[in-house]
Amino acid sequence: MAFKIEASKRVQSIGAYAFAEVDKRVEELKAAGIDPIDFGVGDPTVPTPKFIRQAVKAGLDKHKSTGYPSYIGAKHYREAVCAWTKLRFGVDLDPAQEVTATIGAKEAVFNFPEGFINPGDVVIVPTPGYPPYARGTLFAEGESWFIPLHEENGFLPDLDAIPAPVLKKAKIMWINYPNNPTGAVAPMSFLRKAVKFAAKHNLILASDEAYSELYFGDEAPHSVLEITKKGVICFQSLSKRSAMTGHRVGWVAGDREIVSIFKKVKTNIDSGTPTFIQEGAIAALSDETHVKEMRDEYKVKRDILADALVDAGMPDCRPAGTIYLWQKMPDGLSSLDFALKLLQKDVAIVCTPGAWISTPTADGANPGEGYCRFALVPGVKQTRLAAKRIRTMKL
């Protein structure tokens, strides 16, 4: 009898990771001898700033004999996080009890439910949204209840529409602003409402703030930590702020009891972020000039692409923040059909259909349908070329 290898029910249930499907399409074009302009996956193509790379290199020698890194991050890294949080948001954090280092944001988001969710517990998840919110819930044997983000509500969740039976079973509620993929920036009034709502219903408010430094208006986005630390946890990353996606470094901060439980989870899952990479993160947090330069360049690319899409007959959907453009389709055109049009050989542009990064809600509707996400990661020159090709398209 042949040995049978079978995936767990959890793995079988999740299908393909959306961005893996995007990568597959890109490889198909490349195999045909075409080098597409790739707005599919949100991975910055600009080099990590030189001064950060130099700090990482120096860290290699500085920590050549230190062995495993700290599970929770080096003390001076956590202190740097606290100093930056105080400067940026005016919030005091205790580096010993209210901060822990993470291996970027993704692993933290995915692993977070393990500390708080029992089988059958509910996690409230925005849709469209970052897949690890729901995937982490699934692996923790919880259930996701998806709350839609609609344009008519400013891509803010309608908290009052969450049914009472869901709230009774819910333990965590995710929010993400500036928002991936819609680019919306939440006003302080919404953050206050979310904090109050979570406290009323005994929910941990998990705030993904990984895009807090990428915004295009005059006012910088707020953090939920400005309102309270009680019952709140925020997730941060250097990936997009400082083009450090490959370095895998970030942190969580907030309620010390929540942080303490999450530290215990991480201690049993990983061995911490390499200390020499933390040295690069400390350097990154000490400088805002490179962040402003990145914001300025993303704004240029946003406007180039948005103008071209408008000229091609599409609505003006330029975002208030993040590195994404959440483009609404004209009536009668599905997001997949539009993405396939862009993949034609004479256009060769990759974007992500909104339905791929959105989950249908309880009523069966997919709030991502009718949109496509463009990650503004190609350079300005490539973005101009993409704009030229888009203007020649027939929708």
C-alpha positions in Angstrom: 0.0 0.0 0.0 1.4 3.4 -1.1 2.3 5.9 1.7 -0.2 8.8 1.5 0.7 12.3 2.4 -2.2 14.5 3.2 -2.4 18.2 4.2 -4.2 19.1 7.4 -7.8 20.3 7.1 -6.6 23.8 7.9 -4.1 23.9 5.0 -6.6 22.3 2.7 -9.2 24.9 3.5 -7.2 28.0 2.7 -6.4 27.5 -1.0 -3.6 29.5 -2.6 -2.2 32.6 -1.1 -3.4 35.5 -3.3 0.0 37.0 -3.9 1.4 33.6 -4.9 -1.2 33.7 -7.7 0.1 37.1 -8.8 3.6 35.8 -8.8 2.5 32.9 -11.0 1.1 35.2 -13.6 4.3 37.3 -13.6 6.3 34.2 -14.2 4.1 33.2 -17.1 4.7 36.5 -18.8 8.5 36.3 -18.2 8.5 32.8 -19.6 7.0 34.3 -22.8 9.9 36.7 -23.0 8.0 39.7 -21.6 9.2 41.6 -18.5 5.9 43.0 -17.0 5.6 46.1 -14.9 4.6 44.6 -11.6 2.1 46.5 -9.4 0.9 43.2 -7.9 2.8 42.6 -4.6 3.6 45.4 -2.1 7.3 44.9 -2.0 9.3 48.2 -2.5 11.9 48.0 -5.2 13.9 51.0 -3.9 17.1 50.0 -2.1 17.1 50.1 1.7 18.8 53.4 2.5 22.5 53.2 2.7 22.8 54.4 6.3 20.5 51.6 7.4 22.5 49.0 5.5 25.7 50.4 7.1 24.2 50.0 10.5 23.3 46.4 9.8 26.9 45.7 8.5 28.4 47.3 11.6 26.0 45.2 13.7 27.4 42.0 12.3 30.7 42.7 13.9 29.3 44.3 17.0 27.3 41.1 17.7 29.6 38.5 16.2 29.6 36.4 19.4 26.3 37.1 21.1 24.5 33.9 20.1 20.7 33.8 19.8 19.0 37.1 19.9 16.6 38.1 22.7 13.1 36.7 22.2 11.6 40.1 22.9 14.2 42.3 21.2 17.4 43.9 22.5 16.8 46.4 25.3 18.3 49.3 23.3 16.0 48.4 20.3 12.9 48.4 22.5 14.1 51.7 24.0 14.5 53.1 20.4 10.9 52.0 19.7 9.7 53.8 22.8 11.6 57.0 21.9 10.2 57.0 18.4 6.6 56.4 19.7 7.0 59.3 22.1 8.3 61.6 19.3 5.7 60.5 16.7 2.5 60.0 18.8 3.3 61.6 22.2 2.8 58.2 23.9 5.0 56.9 26.7 5.8 53.2 26.6 7.6 51.0 29.1 10.2 49.1 27.0 10.2 46.3 29.5 6.5 45.5 29.6 4.7 47.3 26.8 6.9 46.5 23.7 8.2 43.4 22.1 10.2 42.9 18.9 8.7 41.0 16.0 10.0 39.4 12.8 8.2 42.0 10.7 4.5 42.4 11.0 3.2 39.3 9.2 4.4 36.7 11.7 3.1 38.9 14.5 -0.3 39.3 12.9 -0.5 35.6 12.1 0.6 34.3 15.5 -1.2 36.8 17.7 -4.5 34.9 17.9 -2.7 31.9 19.4 -2.4 33.7 22.6 -6.1 34.5 23.0 -8.3 32.4 20.9 -9.9 29.1 21.9 -11.8 26.8 19.5 -15.0 28.5 18.5 -14.0 32.0 19.5 -14.6 34.7 17.0 -12.2 37.3 15.5 -13.7 40.3 13.7 -11.8 40.8 10.5 -12.1 43.6 7.9 -12.6 42.7 4.3 -10.9 43.5 2.0 -7.9 43.1 4.2 -4.5 41.5 4.9 -5.0 37.7 4.7 -3.0 36.8 7.9 -5.8 38.3 10.0 -8.1 35.5 9.0 -5.4 32.8 8.4 -3.9 33.3 11.9 -7.4 33.0 13.3 -7.9 29.7 11.4 -4.7 28.2 12.6 -5.6 29.2 16.2 -8.9 27.2 15.7 -11.0 30.4 15.9 -13.7 31.7 13.5 -13.4 34.9 11.4 -16.4 37.1 11.1 -15.8 39.5 8.2 -16.9 43.1 8.3 -17.0 44.8 4.9 -15.2 48.1 4.0 -17.3 50.1 1.6 -16.5 53.3 -0.2 -19.7 55.0 0.9 -18.5 54.6 4.5 -15.0 55.9 3.8 -13.8 52.3 3.9 -14.4 52.3 7.7 -16.2 49.4 9.2 -19.7 49.9 10.4 -19.2 48.7 13.9 -22.9 49.1 14.8 -23.8 46.5 12.2 -22.0 43.7 13.9 -24.7 41.3 15.2 -25.0 40.7 19.0 -24.4 36.9 18.7 -21.1 37.6 17.0 -20.0 40.1 19.6 -20.9 37.6 22.4 -18.4 35.1 21.0 -15.8 37.6 19.7 -12.4 38.1 21.5 -10.4 40.2 19.0 -11.3 43.0 16.5 -8.8 44.0 13.8 -8.5 47.4 12.3 -5.9 48.6 9.9 -5.3 52.3 9.1 -3.8 53.6 6.9 -5.6 50.8 5.2 -4.3 48.0 2.9 -5.7 47.9 0.3 -8.1 50.8 0.2 -5.6 53.5 1.1 -8.1 55.1 3.6 -6.8 57.0 6.6 -9.0 56.8 9.7 -9.9 60.0 11.5 -9.3 60.2 15.2 -13.1 60.2 15.7 -13.3 56.7 14.3 -10.4 55.4 16.4 -12.1 56.7 19.5 -15.3 55.0 18.6 -13.4 51.7 17.9 -11.6 51.9 21.3 -14.9 52.6 23.1 -16.7 49.9 21.1 -14.0 47.3 21.9 -14.0 48.1 25.6 -17.8 47.9 25.8 -17.8 44.4 24.2 -14.7 43.1 26.0 -12.7 42.8 22.7 -9.0 43.2 22.2 -8.6 46.0 19.7 -5.7 44.9 17.4 -4.6 47.8 15.3 -2.3 47.1 12.3 -0.4 50.4 11.9 2.3 49.2 9.5 1.5 52.0 7.1 1.3 54.9 9.6 4.2 56.8 8.0 3.0 56.6 4.4 0.4 59.3 3.9 -0.2 62.1 1.5 -2.1 64.7 3.4 -0.9 67.4 5.7 -1.9 65.6 8.9 -0.1 62.5 9.9 -2.3 59.4 10.8 -3.0 58.7 14.4 -2.4 55.7 16.5 -4.9 54.0 18.8 -2.2 54.3 21.5 -2.9 58.1 21.6 -6.3 57.2 23.1 -5.4 54.4 25.5 -3.2 51.4 26.0 -5.8 49.5 28.0 -7.2 46.6 25.9 -5.3 47.8 22.8 -2.3 46.4 20.9 -0.7 47.9 17.8 1.5 46.3 15.2 4.3 48.2 13.5 6.9 47.3 10.9 10.0 48.9 9.3 9.2 47.1 6.0 7.3 49.8 4.2 8.4 52.9 6.2 12.1 52.3 5.5 12.1 49.8 2.6 13.2 47.0 4.9 10.9 44.2 3.7 13.8 41.7 3.5 15.1 42.5 7.0 12.0 41.3 8.8 11.8 43.6 11.8 9.0 45.3 13.6 7.3 45.4 17.0 4.0 45.3 18.9 3.1 47.7 21.6 0.3 48.4 24.0 -1.5 46.9 27.0 1.2 45.2 29.1 -1.0 42.2 29.9 -1.6 41.6 26.2 2.0 42.1 25.4 3.0 39.6 28.1 0.8 36.9 26.7 2.1 37.5 23.2 5.7 37.3 24.4 4.9 33.8 25.7 3.5 32.8 22.3 6.6 34.1 20.5 9.0 32.5 22.9 7.6 29.2 21.8 7.5 29.9 18.1 10.7 31.7 17.1 14.1 32.7 18.4 13.8 36.5 17.8 14.9 39.0 15.2 18.7 38.9 14.6 20.3 41.6 16.8 22.4 43.0 13.9 19.1 43.7 12.0 17.8 45.4 15.1 20.8 47.8 14.8 19.6 48.7 11.3 16.1 49.3 12.7 17.4 51.6 15.4 19.2 53.6 12.7 16.0 53.8 10.7 14.0 55.0 13.6 16.4 57.8 14.3 15.9 59.4 10.9 12.8 60.9 9.3 14.4 62.4 6.2 14.4 59.2 4.2 10.8 58.5 5.2 9.7 61.9 3.8 11.6 61.2 0.6 9.8 57.9 0.2 6.4 59.6 0.9 7.2 62.2 -1.7 8.1 59.6 -4.3 5.1 57.4 -3.6 2.9 60.5 -4.1 4.5 61.2 -7.5 3.8 57.6 -8.6 0.3 57.7 -7.2 -0.5 60.8 -9.2 1.1 59.5 -12.4 -0.9 56.2 -12.3 -4.2 57.8 -11.0 -4.1 60.4 -13.8 -3.6 57.7 -16.4 -6.5 55.6 -15.1 -8.7 58.6 -15.2 -7.7 59.4 -18.7 -8.6 55.8 -19.6 -12.1 56.3 -18.4 -11.9 55.1 -14.8 -12.9 56.9 -11.5 -10.3 59.0 -9.7 -9.4 56.8 -6.7 -6.1 58.2 -5.5 -5.5 57.1 -1.9 -4.9 59.2 1.2 -2.2 56.9 2.4 -0.3 53.6 2.0 1.6 52.4 -1.1 -1.6 51.1 -2.8 -4.1 52.5 -5.2 -7.6 50.8 -4.8 -9.0 51.4 -8.3 -12.7 51.2 -8.8 -13.8 49.5 -12.0 -16.3 51.1 -14.5 -19.8 49.6 -14.4 -19.9 46.2 -16.0 -16.2 45.4 -15.8 -15.1 42.8 -13.2 -11.9 43.2 -11.4 -10.5 39.9 -12.9 -11.5 41.0 -16.4 -9.6 44.3 -15.9 -6.6 42.5 -14.5 -6.5 40.1 -17.4 -6.7 43.1 -19.9 -3.6 44.5 -18.2 -1.9 41.2 -18.6 -2.2 41.3 -22.4 1.2 41.2 -24.0 1.0 44.7 -25.4 0.2 46.1 -22.0 2.0 43.7 -19.6 1.0 45.3 -16.3 0.4 43.3 -13.2 -2.2 44.3 -10.6 -4.2 42.3 -8.0 -8.0 41.8 -8.5 -9.8 43.0 -5.5 -11.8 39.9 -5.1 -8.6 37.9 -4.6 -7.8 39.9 -1.4 -11.3 40.1 -0.1 -13.6 37.5 1.6 -17.3 37.3 1.1 -19.3 38.5 4.1 -22.2 36.7 5.7 -24.6 37.9 2.9 -22.4 36.3 0.3 -21.2 39.6 -1.2 -17.5 40.2 -1.9 -16.7 43.8 -1.1 -13.4 43.6 -3.1 -15.2 42.8 -6.3 -15.2 45.8 -8.7 -11.8 47.0 -7.5 -8.2 46.3 -8.4 -5.2 47.0 -6.2 -2.0 48.6 -7.6 1.0 48.5 -5.3 3.1 51.6 -6.2 6.4 49.8 -6.0 7.9 50.1 -9.5 10.1 53.1 -10.0 8.9 56.5 -11.4 10.2 55.7 -14.9 8.4 52.4 -15.0 5.3 54.0 -13.6 5.3 56.6 -16.4 5.7 53.7 -18.9 2.8 51.9 -17.3 0.7 55.1 -17.5 1.4 55.4 -21.2 0.3 51.9 -21.8 -2.9 52.3 -19.8 -3.9 55.4 -21.8 -3.9 53.2 -24.9 -6.2 50.6 -23.5 -9.7 49.9 -24.6 -11.9 49.1 -21.7 
